[in-house]
């Protein structure tokens, strides 16, 4: 598989928040994409499931305060 196609497949398989970070940097090799993705993950890029879990916790807290 050509490297350009390989880069596209790798980027498409990343979590959306990490993909955005990688695309902003316009990385031109697989190694640079990997490094950028690792950095984004280490920086704590939020996952959609984290956002949903956080929203549920806030709702639960609000409901507890109402009772």
N, C-alpha and C positions, 0 to 999 in steps of 0.2 A: 504494500500500500504506500503510495507517495506520502512524503512527510506533511505536505499541505493538507491532504485529506485526513491524515492521522491527527493533526492538530484540531481540525474541525470536529472530529468524532470525540476527542478527549474533552474539548470545551463544551460540546453539547451534553456530555454526561455529567458535568459538574452541577452541584447545587446552584440554584439561581443566584444567591448572594455571592458565592465564590466566583461564579461565571462572570458576573458584572465586574468584580475586582480584576479578574484576568483580562477581560476585554478592554477595560480602561487603559491598561498598560500596553496593549497591542504587542504582546510577546510573540516573537517570530520563530521560536524553536520549542520542541517538546520539553526540553529541560527547563527553559524559562517559564513555560506554562506551569510545569510541576512546581517550580520554586514559588511562583506567584500564588498558586492555589494553596500551598502549604502555609505561606505567610498569611493569607486571608483567613485560613482556618485557625491559625495561632492567634490572630488578632481578635478572634471571637466573633466572627461574622455570624449574625443571628440566623437561625434556621426557621422556616415557617412553623415547624412543630413547636419550637421554643416560643414563638409569638403567640400561638394558640394556647399553649399551656399557661403562659403568663396572663393572658386575657381571662382564662378560666379561673385562675387563682384570684385575680382582682375582683371578678364577679362573686366568687365565694366569700371573699372578705367583706364585700359590700352587703351581701345577704346576711352574714353573721352580725354585722353592725345594726341591721334593721330589726333583729329579733331581740 
